[in-house]
């Protein structure tokens, strides 16, 4: 028998149609139908015993160490054995410290939200600043050549001008920042700090990723229009099926917070006491609420008649689950456009179904809108249903994007078919085995016996006749063994003969299996670390004594590498939230939200107002990771090495260390640039010093040459003076010799005359004249010897020359002064 075919004209979904008019979508009937469909689909797909929900709960219990340990009793197989009643089955809590350590490692890595706009306006400003610097660099080169000639610099004194392209790029990275971007960063920081996001929400985000590998962040406006952002428990979040880890294609979300009746009354002052009574009665026994008191009656009229003014106080603290739902729906806007000679002119907006008149063109544009509201499950009470105000939309050329997003960001890394496996879930089997081994170790400790004796009953009876037979019961011997470690036996040897040794010492102690279970515990701990990539060396804050500092750093770095995927997913959801917060900030300023404007300052508000057309959502907002301690230590080591090698100045060291606090990559580039620059400067100084030394050597050689020339000149002048003095001396000598020869000739003449007189007049006069002539001759000879001695001291050449001239002069003189022959008297 065939079933009736389905009517394809009837909607098969419980959700209302998306193709109805905007006015119908704003009705309470439409909103109530939509939220009931959300709740119905959720309860069907996620019942109370939903395996995925139970897995999340189980993971959180193991992560906190408060899981149910009842499974141990069945695994030990101890039914009927009362010795196990004293076992402590409290959880070992090995997973809990690992989770705490991982959360600490992830939250210790500092980060900040940065704004780096890539729109055309920002790009133009950046390019203009770059060109300005390049122009200054060009003018600086020209100024170095022209300033000595003109005396006027082409660039202002004291203005920073990069020396090369590498320094220019570093300067742009470190110093250029748009005022709009700086103001947005300050506004984002204020929003995050105002919501304690870094101190409260961020650790919870990373803990969620470790425990359940799923987390969510919720952003919204509160009743005072302040921006709120917080981590949201995904167990209290309703979503449809999605194949994406970030749930980007889902059309709705529903948050299920719990409020008291009093809080609900404040949220919706329109609720009457009777309505609050009905809401409280519908939630009896749920959310840790007590049972409905029979004294409260079956209806509000009866209840109010008995309790009067105190009626509301009875159930004011009841916890009520509220569905805070959001869904996206397309809204078609129909516009009538008149075509004229000047082009298209918008006439007015029309309702759906408008048919065009003559000369009128109809344009239909679809735009996504977000609807929101509150609803009490299983009731008809709904409030706050409306189209979301100030929907954050990305600016696009000519206006804003028609797309919008739901307010809750979700991330579930590596999910397949809406399921994944967290680090805690990987460790749970070994945690259970660890607890089982611990219980067995307790059992061995309980059953451990003190050193005792083996008592040979037969041998003892042979010694003590008739004292043991029938006197002791088996239970007595068992008590003796349990309490003292001793027992009684009937011993016979291999030949069957009775052993006469009545007592034998027993070692007692713990069962050898105790050590085996200790190894089982170590094995479980090691496997637990292996399946999550956690290294025991990072369990404590200080390195172990057995391992060196380098090994512990390597172990910690290996754990960081294992946690890196979760860290990147955590920062990605923070980054995505930051992009939407930037748009909410712009909307708050546009709508003149005085509380927000006063909080961030009027100057920042003015800057953001001027840059309101700048998109801070697509690629402007990003996470900047601060250097961790290992990265900083590595750069610090390089800095210390540079200081030791004297390749950095104190100012450069300060600049690198300042940059190291925020950007490890830029700090490394700056360090490399400074070292390269200083090396080039040192080489240039060495070349300049060599050139100066060369010039000094040339100048020294020139000075030495000039000194030698001056010395040669002095020596030449001295030689000339000596020669002139020698010539004067020779002249004087010749004059003296001539005078002496003249005197001699005169004396000879006088002598000859005297001889003639003597001959004529007497011999006495002759003898006297002869004596005087001898004396004169002796004087002339002496003076001649003195002159000859002086002449011998002269140079050979000068001597020969002078003697030759002397002889010539002498001959001439003799010729002039030769005495005339005396005529004899007749």
C-alpha positions in Angstrom: 0.0 0.0 0.0 1.6 3.2 -1.1 1.7 6.3 1.1 0.3 9.6 0.0 2.8 11.6 -2.0 4.0 14.8 -0.3 2.7 18.1 -1.4 5.7 19.9 -2.9 3.9 23.2 -2.5 3.9 22.9 1.3 7.1 23.9 3.2 8.9 20.8 4.5 10.9 22.8 7.0 9.7 24.0 10.4 11.5 27.3 9.8 9.4 30.2 8.3 10.1 31.3 4.7 13.0 33.7 4.0 11.1 35.1 1.0 8.3 36.9 2.9 8.3 40.7 3.2 10.3 42.7 5.7 7.2 43.7 7.5 6.1 40.1 8.1 9.6 39.2 9.3 9.4 41.9 11.9 6.2 40.4 13.4 6.3 38.5 16.7 4.6 35.5 15.0 7.5 35.1 12.6 10.1 35.5 15.3 8.4 33.0 17.6 8.1 30.5 14.8 11.7 30.8 13.9 13.0 30.4 17.5 10.8 27.4 18.1 12.2 25.8 15.0 15.7 26.4 16.3 14.8 24.8 19.7 13.0 21.9 18.2 15.8 21.0 15.8 18.3 21.4 18.7 16.4 19.1 21.1 15.9 16.5 18.4 19.6 16.5 17.3 21.0 17.0 20.8 18.9 15.1 23.4 19.8 14.9 27.0 22.0 11.8 26.4 23.6 13.3 23.3 27.0 11.5 23.0 28.8 14.6 21.8 27.5 16.6 24.7 28.4 13.9 27.2 31.9 13.7 25.7 32.4 17.4 26.3 31.2 17.0 29.9 33.5 14.0 30.4 36.5 15.9 29.1 35.9 18.8 31.4 35.6 16.5 34.4 38.8 14.7 33.6 40.6 18.1 33.0 39.5 19.1 36.5 40.1 15.8 38.2 36.5 15.4 39.4 35.4 12.5 37.2 33.4 9.5 38.4 35.8 6.8 39.6 33.1 4.1 40.0 34.4 2.2 36.9 37.4 1.0 39.1 35.3 -1.4 41.1 34.1 -3.3 38.1 37.6 -3.5 36.6 39.2 -4.7 39.8 36.7 -7.6 40.1 36.5 -7.3 43.9 32.9 -8.4 44.5 32.7 -10.1 47.9 36.3 -9.1 48.9 36.0 -6.8 51.9 39.7 -6.0 51.8 39.1 -3.6 49.0 36.7 -1.5 51.0 39.6 0.6 52.3 40.9 1.5 48.9 41.0 5.2 48.1 39.6 5.6 44.6 40.0 9.4 44.4 41.2 10.5 41.0 44.9 10.7 40.4 44.6 14.1 38.6 47.5 13.6 36.3 45.6 15.3 33.4 44.8 18.4 35.5 48.4 19.7 36.0 49.2 19.0 32.3 46.2 21.1 31.3 47.1 23.9 33.7 50.7 23.9 32.5 49.6 24.0 28.8 47.2 26.9 29.5 49.9 28.7 31.3 52.3 28.2 28.4 49.8 29.5 25.9 48.7 32.5 27.9 52.3 33.5 28.8 52.9 34.2 25.1 52.1 37.9 24.8 50.2 39.4 21.8 48.4 42.5 20.8 46.0 43.7 18.1 47.6 45.8 15.4 46.0 47.9 12.7 47.7 48.0 9.3 45.2 49.3 6.8 45.7 48.3 3.2 43.0 50.4 1.6 43.8 52.9 -1.1 43.8 55.9 1.2 46.3 54.4 3.6 48.4 53.1 0.7 48.5 56.6 -0.8 49.6 58.1 2.5 52.3 55.4 2.9 53.6 55.9 -0.7 53.7 59.7 -0.2 55.7 59.3 2.9 58.1 56.9 1.2 58.5 59.3 -1.7 59.2 62.2 0.7 62.0 60.2 2.3 63.4 59.2 -1.1 63.4 62.8 -2.2 65.2 63.9 1.0 67.8 61.1 0.4 68.4 62.4 -3.2 68.6 66.1 -2.0 71.0 65.1 0.7 73.5 63.7 -1.8 73.2 66.9 -3.9 73.5 69.1 -0.8 76.8 67.5 0.2 78.2 68.6 -3.1 76.6 72.1 -3.4 76.6 73.3 0.2 80.3 73.9 0.3 79.9 76.1 -2.8 76.6 77.9 -2.0 76.6 77.7 1.8 72.9 76.8 1.9 71.8 73.2 2.6 69.1 71.7 0.4 67.5 69.8 3.4 66.8 71.1 6.9 69.5 70.6 9.5 68.7 67.9 12.0 66.1 66.1 9.9 66.5 62.3 9.9 67.5 61.1 6.5 68.3 57.4 5.9 71.7 56.6 4.6 70.6 53.8 2.3 67.6 51.8 1.1 67.9 49.2 3.9 67.8 51.9 6.6 64.9 53.5 4.8 62.8 50.3 4.9 63.6 49.8 8.6 62.6 53.4 9.3 59.3 52.9 7.5 58.5 49.7 9.5 59.4 51.2 12.8 58.2 54.8 12.6 55.4 55.1 10.0 52.0 54.6 11.4 48.8 56.3 10.3 47.0 58.3 13.0 43.8 56.4 12.3 45.6 53.1 12.9 47.1 54.3 16.2 43.8 55.6 17.4 42.0 52.3 16.5 44.7 50.3 18.3 44.1 52.5 21.4 40.3 52.1 21.1 40.6 48.3 20.7 42.8 48.1 23.7 40.3 50.1 25.8 37.5 47.8 24.7 39.5 44.6 25.6 40.7 46.0 28.9 37.2 47.3 29.8 35.9 43.7 29.4 38.9 42.0 31.1 39.3 40.1 27.9 43.0 39.3 28.2 42.9 38.3 31.9 39.6 36.3 31.9 38.5 35.3 28.4 41.8 34.5 26.8 42.8 31.8 29.3 39.3 30.3 29.0 39.6 30.2 25.2 42.9 28.2 25.3 41.5 25.9 28.0 38.5 25.2 25.8 40.7 24.3 22.9 42.7 21.9 25.2 39.7 20.4 26.9 37.1 20.1 24.2 38.8 21.6 21.1 36.0 24.0 20.5 35.5 27.6 21.7 33.5 30.7 21.0 33.6 34.5 21.5 30.5 36.6 21.9 30.4 40.4 21.1 27.4 42.6 21.7 26.1 46.0 22.9 24.8 46.1 26.5 21.8 48.1 27.6 24.0 51.3 27.8 25.3 50.8 24.3 28.7 49.9 25.5 30.7 47.3 23.5 31.0 44.0 25.3 33.1 41.0 24.3 33.6 37.7 26.2 34.4 34.1 25.8 31.2 32.1 25.6 30.7 28.5 26.8 30.0 26.6 23.6 28.0 24.0 25.6 25.4 26.8 26.0 25.4 27.6 22.3 23.0 26.2 19.6 24.2 26.0 16.0 23.1 24.1 12.9 25.3 21.6 11.2 28.4 23.0 9.5 31.3 21.4 7.7 33.6 24.4 8.4 35.7 24.7 11.5 34.7 28.4 11.9 31.0 27.7 11.2 31.0 30.5 8.7 28.0 29.3 6.7 25.4 28.9 9.4 22.3 31.0 9.2 21.5 31.2 12.9 22.9 31.0 16.5 21.2 30.8 19.8 22.8 31.3 23.2 21.2 29.6 26.2 22.2 31.6 29.3 20.6 31.1 32.6 18.9 34.0 34.4 17.0 34.3 37.6 13.4 35.4 37.6 14.5 38.7 39.0 17.0 39.3 36.2 14.4 38.5 33.6 12.0 41.0 35.2 14.7 43.7 34.8 15.4 42.6 31.2 11.8 43.0 30.3 9.9 45.3 32.6 6.7 44.5 30.6 6.4 41.1 32.3 3.6 41.0 34.8 3.8 39.1 38.1 1.4 36.5 36.7 3.6 35.9 33.7 6.7 35.6 35.9 4.7 33.1 38.0 4.0 31.0 34.9 7.6 31.1 33.8 8.8 30.0 37.2 6.3 27.2 37.3 7.3 25.9 33.9 10.9 25.5 35.0 10.3 23.6 38.2 12.9 20.9 38.8 15.2 22.2 36.1 18.5 24.1 36.5 18.8 23.1 40.1 15.4 24.6 40.9 13.4 22.9 43.6 10.1 21.2 43.3 7.0 23.4 43.1 5.7 24.0 46.6 2.1 23.0 47.0 1.5 26.1 49.0 2.2 28.2 45.9 -1.0 27.0 44.3 -1.8 25.9 40.8 -2.4 29.3 39.4 -1.3 32.9 40.1 -4.8 34.0 41.3 -4.7 31.3 44.0 -1.1 32.0 44.8 -1.6 35.8 45.1 -4.7 35.3 47.3 -2.6 33.4 49.9 0.7 35.4 49.7 -0.3 38.9 48.7 2.5 41.4 48.6 5.2 38.8 49.1 4.1 36.7 46.2 7.1 37.4 43.9 9.7 36.7 46.6 8.9 33.0 46.7 10.4 32.0 43.3 12.5 35.1 42.6 15.8 33.1 42.6 14.6 30.4 40.3 17.1 29.8 37.4 15.5 30.0 34.0 17.1 29.0 30.7 16.7 31.8 28.2 17.2 31.4 24.4 18.9 34.5 23.1 18.6 33.8 19.3 20.0 35.5 16.3 19.4 34.7 12.6 20.3 36.1 9.3 17.6 36.8 6.7 17.6 38.5 3.3 15.5 41.6 2.8 14.7 42.8 -0.7 14.6 46.5 -1.2 12.7 47.6 -4.3 13.6 51.0 -5.7 11.9 52.9 -8.6 14.4 54.6 -10.9 13.5 57.0 -13.5 15.5 57.1 -16.7 16.2 60.6 -18.0 18.6 62.3 -20.3 21.0 62.9 -17.4 20.9 59.3 -16.4 19.2 57.3 -13.7 17.5 59.2 -11.0 16.1 57.4 -7.9 12.4 58.2 -7.4 11.4 56.3 -4.3 11.4 52.9 -2.6 8.5 50.6 -3.4 7.0 47.6 -1.8 7.6 44.1 -3.0 5.6 43.2 -6.0 5.7 46.7 -7.5 5.2 46.7 -11.3 7.0 49.2 -13.3 5.2 52.1 -15.0 6.2 53.6 -18.3 9.6 55.2 -18.1 10.2 53.7 -14.7 12.8 51.0 -14.0 12.5 48.8 -10.9 15.7 47.7 -9.1 15.6 44.9 -6.5 18.5 44.6 -4.1 18.9 41.9 -1.6 20.7 42.7 1.7 21.3 40.4 4.7 19.9 41.6 8.0 20.2 40.2 11.5 17.2 39.5 13.7 17.5 39.0 17.4 15.3 38.3 20.5 14.8 36.4 23.8 12.5 33.5 24.4 11.7 31.2 27.3 11.7 27.6 26.0 8.4 25.7 25.9 6.5 28.9 26.5 5.0 31.7 24.4 7.0 34.4 26.2 9.3 36.3 23.8 10.7 39.8 24.1 13.2 42.1 22.5 12.5 40.7 19.1 13.7 43.2 16.5 16.1 43.8 13.6 19.6 44.3 15.1 20.6 48.0 15.2 24.0 49.1 14.1 24.9 45.9 12.2 28.6 46.0 11.5 29.3 45.9 7.8 32.5 46.2 5.9 32.9 49.4 3.9 33.1 48.8 0.2 33.4 51.2 -2.7 30.3 53.3 -2.9 28.9 52.2 0.5 28.7 49.2 2.7 28.7 45.5 2.1 25.3 43.8 1.9 26.7 40.9 4.0 26.7 40.7 7.7 27.7 38.2 10.4 26.3 36.6 13.5 27.6 38.0 16.8 29.3 34.8 18.0 32.6 33.6 16.6 33.2 29.9 16.8 36.2 27.7 16.1 36.4 23.9 16.3 39.7 22.9 14.7 39.9 19.8 12.5 36.3 18.8 13.1 34.8 16.2 10.9 31.1 15.6 10.9 30.7 18.1 13.8 33.2 16.0 15.9 36.8 16.2 16.8 39.1 14.9 19.6 40.8 17.1 22.1 44.1 16.6 23.9 42.3 15.7 27.2 40.2 13.1 25.4 43.4 11.5 24.1 44.7 11.2 27.7 41.6 9.9 29.3 42.3 6.1 28.7 45.7 6.4 30.3 44.3 8.3 33.2 41.9 5.5 33.9 44.7 2.9 33.7 46.7 5.1 36.0 44.0 5.1 38.6 43.6 1.3 38.3 47.3 0.8 38.9 47.1 3.1 41.9 44.3 1.1 43.4 46.3 -2.1 42.9 49.3 -0.5 44.6 47.1 0.4 47.6 45.9 -3.2 47.7 49.5 -4.5 47.9 50.3 -2.0 50.6 47.3 -3.1 52.6 48.2 -6.7 52.2 51.9 -6.2 52.9 52.9 -8.5 55.8 55.5 -7.9 58.5 58.4 -10.4 58.8 57.1 -13.6 60.4 57.7 -17.3 61.0 56.5 -20.5 59.4 55.5 -22.8 62.3 55.6 -26.6 61.8 52.6 -27.8 63.7 53.6 -31.4 63.7 57.1 -30.6 64.8 55.8 -28.3 67.5 53.4 -31.0 68.8 56.3 -33.4 69.1 58.0 -30.9 71.3 54.9 -29.9 73.3 52.8 -33.0 73.7 49.1 -32.5 73.5 49.2 -28.7 73.6 48.4 -27.9 70.0 45.9 -30.5 68.8 42.4 -29.1 68.7 43.4 -25.9 70.5 43.6 -23.6 67.5 41.1 -23.0 64.7 42.0 -22.2 61.1 40.6 -18.7 61.5 42.9 -18.2 64.4 45.9 -19.1 62.3 44.7 -16.7 59.6 44.5 -13.9 62.1 47.9 -14.8 63.3 49.2 -14.6 59.7 47.5 -11.3 58.9 48.7 -9.6 62.0 52.2 -11.1 62.4 53.2 -12.5 59.1 53.4 -16.0 60.5 51.6 -19.2 59.6 51.3 -22.8 60.7 51.9 -25.8 58.5 52.5 -29.6 58.5 55.8 -30.1 57.0 57.3 -33.3 55.5 60.5 -33.7 53.5 60.9 -35.2 50.0 61.1 -38.6 51.4 57.8 -38.2 53.2 59.3 -38.1 56.6 58.2 -35.5 59.1 60.4 -32.4 59.4 61.4 -31.8 63.0 62.3 -28.0 62.5 59.4 -26.3 64.3 60.2 -22.7 63.2 61.4 -21.0 60.0 61.9 -17.3 59.5 59.8 -15.6 56.8 60.9 -12.3 55.0 57.4 -10.9 54.7 57.1 -7.5 52.8 55.2 -6.3 49.7 54.4 -8.6 46.8 56.9 -8.5 43.9 54.0 -7.4 41.7 54.1 -4.0 43.4 57.1 -3.0 41.3 55.4 -4.2 38.2 52.4 -1.9 38.8 54.9 1.0 39.5 56.2 0.4 36.0 52.6 0.4 34.7 52.1 3.8 36.3 55.2 5.2 34.7 54.2 3.6 31.3 50.7 5.3 31.5 52.3 8.7 32.4 54.7 8.4 29.5 52.0 7.4 27.0 49.8 10.3 28.3 52.7 12.7 27.5 53.3 11.1 24.1 49.7 11.3 22.8 49.6 15.1 23.4 53.3 16.0 22.8 53.8 17.1 26.3 57.3 16.9 27.8 57.8 16.1 31.5 60.8 18.5 31.6 58.4 21.5 31.5 56.3 20.2 34.4 58.1 22.5 36.8 59.2 26.1 36.5 62.8 25.2 37.2 64.9 22.7 35.2 65.6 19.3 36.6 69.0 18.6 38.1 69.7 15.7 35.8 69.2 17.6 32.6 71.2 20.6 31.5 69.6 23.9 30.9 69.8 23.4 27.1 68.0 20.1 27.2 65.1 21.6 29.3 64.9 24.5 26.8 64.7 22.1 24.0 62.0 20.1 25.8 60.0 23.3 26.4 60.4 24.4 22.8 59.1 20.9 21.7 56.0 21.3 23.8 55.5 24.8 22.4 55.7 23.4 18.9 53.0 20.8 19.8 50.7 23.5 21.2 51.3 25.9 18.2 48.3 24.7 16.2 46.0 25.3 19.2 47.6 28.7 19.8 47.2 29.7 16.2 43.5 28.7 16.3 43.0 30.7 19.5 44.6 33.8 18.1 42.7 33.5 14.9 39.4 33.7 16.7 40.7 36.7 18.7 41.8 38.3 15.5 38.5 37.8 13.8 36.8 39.2 16.8 39.1 42.3 16.7 38.0 43.0 13.1 34.4 43.1 14.0 35.1 45.1 17.1 36.8 47.7 14.9 33.6 48.1 12.9 31.5 48.4 16.1 33.9 51.1 17.3 33.4 53.1 14.1 29.6 52.7 14.4 29.7 53.9 18.1 31.6 57.0 17.0 29.2 57.6 14.0 26.2 57.3 16.3 27.9 59.7 18.8 28.0 57.3 21.7 29.2 59.8 24.4 30.2 57.1 26.9 32.5 55.5 24.4 33.8 58.8 23.0 34.7 60.0 26.5 36.4 56.7 27.2 38.8 56.8 24.3 39.3 60.6 24.1 38.0 63.2 21.8 41.3 63.4 19.9 41.2 59.7 19.0 37.5 60.1 18.1 38.3 62.9 15.7 41.0 60.9 14.0 38.7 57.9 13.6 35.9 60.1 12.4 38.1 61.5 9.7 39.1 57.9 8.7 35.6 56.4 9.0 35.7 55.3 5.4 38.7 53.1 6.1 37.9 49.5 6.4 39.3 47.9 9.6 37.8 44.5 9.1 39.1 42.8 6.0 42.9 42.8 6.5 43.6 45.8 8.7 43.3 44.2 12.1 45.8 41.4 12.9 47.4 39.6 15.8 51.0 40.6 16.5 52.8 38.0 18.6 55.2 39.3 21.2 58.6 37.5 21.4 58.7 34.7 24.0 61.5 34.3 26.5 63.5 31.9 24.3 63.4 34.2 21.3 64.4 37.2 23.4 67.2 35.2 25.0 68.6 34.3 21.6 68.6 37.9 20.4 70.0 39.0 23.8 72.9 36.6 23.3 73.6 38.1 19.9 73.5 41.6 21.4 75.9 40.6 24.2 78.2 39.1 21.5 78.0 42.3 19.5 78.8 44.4 22.6 81.8 42.1 23.3 83.0 42.5 19.8 82.4 46.3 19.9 80.2 46.2 16.8 77.3 48.1 18.4 77.1 51.4 20.1 75.2 52.0 23.4 72.4 53.8 21.5 72.0 51.1 19.0 71.9 48.4 21.8 69.1 50.4 23.4 67.2 50.7 20.1 67.4 47.0 19.4 66.3 46.0 22.9 63.4 48.4 22.7 62.3 46.8 19.4 62.8 43.3 20.9 59.9 43.8 23.2 57.4 44.0 20.4 58.8 42.5 17.2 61.5 39.8 17.2 61.8 39.9 13.4 62.3 43.6 13.2 64.7 43.5 16.1 66.8 41.0 14.2 66.8 43.0 11.1 67.8 46.1 13.1 70.6 44.3 14.8 71.9 43.0 11.4 71.6 46.4 9.8 73.5 48.1 12.7 76.3 45.6 12.6 76.6 45.9 8.8 76.5 49.6 9.0 79.1 49.8 11.7 81.3 47.4 9.8 81.1 49.6 6.7 81.7 52.7 8.7 84.8 51.0 10.3 86.1 50.1 6.9 85.5 53.6 5.6 87.3 55.0 8.6 90.2 52.6 8.0 90.5 53.7 4.4 90.3 57.3 5.4 93.0 56.8 8.0 95.2 55.1 5.4 94.6 58.0 3.0 95.5 60.4 5.8 98.6 58.4 6.6 99.6 58.5 3.0 99.2 62.2 2.8 101.2 62.6 6.0 104.0 60.5 4.5 103.9 62.5 1.3 104.0 65.8 3.3 106.9 64.4 5.4 108.8 63.4 2.3 108.2 66.8 0.8 109.3 68.5 4.0 112.4 66.3 4.1 113.2 67.1 0.5 112.8 70.8 1.2 115.0 70.5 4.3 117.6 68.7 2.2 117.5 71.4 -0.5 117.8 74.1 2.2 120.8 72.2 3.7 122.4 71.8 0.3 121.8 75.5 -0.3 123.4 76.4 3.0 126.3 74.0 2.3 126.7 75.6 -1.2 126.6 79.1 0.3 129.1 78.0 2.9 131.4 76.6 0.2 131.1 79.8 -1.8 131.9 81.7 1.4 134.9 79.5 2.0 136.0 79.9 -1.6 135.5 83.7 -1.4 137.4 83.8 1.9 140.1 81.7 0.4 140.3 84.0 -2.6 140.6 87.0 -0.3 143.2 85.2 1.7 145.1 84.4 -1.5 144.8 88.0 -2.6 146.1 89.3 0.7 148.9 86.7 0.6 149.9 87.8 -2.9 149.8 91.4 -1.8 152.0 90.6 1.2 154.4 88.6 -1.0 154.5 91.5 -3.5 155.2 94.0 -0.7 157.8 91.7 0.7 159.5 91.3 -2.7 159.3 95.0 -3.3 161.0 95.6 0.1 163.5 93.0 -0.7 164.3 94.5 -4.1 164.5 97.9 -2.5 166.9 96.5 0.1 168.9 94.9 -2.6 169.0 98.1 -4.5 169.9 99.9 -1.3 172.6 97.2 -0.7 173.9 97.6 -4.1 174.1 101.3 -3.7 175.6 100.8 -0.3 178.2 98.5 -1.8 179.0 101.0 -4.3 179.3 103.7 -1.6 181.4 101.4 0.4 183.5 100.6 -2.6 183.7 104.2 -3.1 183.6 105.5 0.4 184.5 102.7 2.9 184.2 99.1 4.0 182.4 99.8 7.3 179.3 100.9 5.6 179.4 97.8 3.4 179.5 95.5 6.4 176.7 97.2 8.1 174.5 97.1 5.1 175.3 93.4 4.6 174.1 92.7 8.2 170.9 94.6 7.7 170.3 92.8 4.5 170.6 89.4 6.2 168.1 90.4 8.9 165.6 91.5 6.3 166.2 88.3 4.3 165.6 86.2 7.4 162.2 88.0 8.1 161.2 87.6 4.5 162.0 83.9 4.7 160.0 83.5 7.9 156.9 85.2 6.5 157.2 83.1 3.4 157.2 79.9 5.4 154.1 81.0 7.3 152.3 81.7 4.1 153.4 78.4 2.6 152.0 76.6 5.6 148.6 78.3 5.2 148.6 77.5 1.5 149.2 73.8 2.1 146.0 73.6 4.2 143.9 74.5 1.1 142.4 72.0 -1.3 144.7 70.6 -4.0 142.8 72.1 -6.8 142.6 75.6 -5.2 146.2 75.3 -4.2 147.4 74.5 -7.7 145.3 77.2 -9.2 146.3 79.8 -6.7 150.0 78.9 -6.9 149.8 79.2 -10.7 148.1 82.6 -10.4 150.6 83.6 -7.8 153.5 82.7 -10.0 152.1 84.7 -12.8 151.5 87.7 -10.6 155.0 87.3 -9.2 156.6 87.2 -12.6 154.7 90.3 -13.7 155.6 92.0 -10.4 159.2 91.1 -10.8 159.2 92.4 -14.3 157.8 95.7 -13.1 160.0 96.2 -10.1 163.3 94.8 -11.6 166.1 97.2 -10.6 167.8 99.0 -13.3 171.5 98.2 -13.7 173.7 100.7 -11.8 176.0 102.6 -14.0 179.6 102.5 -12.9 181.2 105.8 -12.1 183.8 106.6 -14.3 
